[in-house]
Amino acid sequence: MTTSAKNQPMASLRGTVVKGFGRGSKELGIPTANFDEQVIESLPESMTQGIYYGWAQVDDGDIYQAVMSIGWNPYYHNTKRSAEVHIIHDFPEDFYGSQMKMLVIGYIRPEMNFDLLDALISAIHNDINVAKRELETDQAKQFKTSSIFNSKL
């Protein structure tokens, strides 16, 4: 696991929330907000497939802890790369079409394949716990006040 250099996020992402594959909430019990293809295509080359953490904001709302998967989701044999964000907050309803910002500040692990759905779900829960722990550090909290969250899309 790596954390960004002091005062330097790994990436800042901004884009529209689009419908994904519909598995996050329904099959996994872990809702995700999916960035549009334009955001995925603009990811820095340094962001390899894997699991990242940071801070996220929907529209001009509050800023929450978040975990993001970038990759092909090998368990599901996806043919399209995706960037799926699990915001660690219970939203009352879907927010497709909303604008989302994500400040990526750390890397948890590479993308992996799993033989069983339960193993995938367990790994995701572990990733969420790692993100929560890392985002409680003073170094991580400083990013929550980043100017990305004050700028309009």
MOWOMO-V849011 format. One record per backbone hydrogen bond with DSSP energy under -1.0 kcal/mol. NH is the residue of the N-H (numbers start at 0). CO is the residue of the C=O. If there is no record, write none. Layout:
# MOWOMO-V849011
NH | CO
NH | CO
This chain:
# MOWOMO-V849011
1 | 106
3 | 104
7 | 4
9 | 103
10 | 103
12 | 101
14 | 99
16 | 97
17 | 33
26 | 22
27 | 22
29 | 23
32 | 84
34 | 82
39 | 35
40 | 36
41 | 37
42 | 39
46 | 43
47 | 45
49 | 69
50 | 108
51 | 67
52 | 105
53 | 65
54 | 102
55 | 63
56 | 100
58 | 98
60 | 57
63 | 55
65 | 53
66 | 85
67 | 51
68 | 83
69 | 49
70 | 81
75 | 72
77 | 72
81 | 70
83 | 68
84 | 32
85 | 66
87 | 64
88 | 86
96 | 16
97 | 94
99 | 14
100 | 56
101 | 12
102 | 54
103 | 10
104 | 52
105 | 52
106 | 1
107 | 50
108 | 50
119 | 115
120 | 116
121 | 117
122 | 118
123 | 119
124 | 120
125 | 121
126 | 122
127 | 123
128 | 124
129 | 125
130 | 126
131 | 127
132 | 128
133 | 129
134 | 130
136 | 133
140 | 136
141 | 137
142 | 139
143 | 140
145 | 142
148 | 145
149 | 146
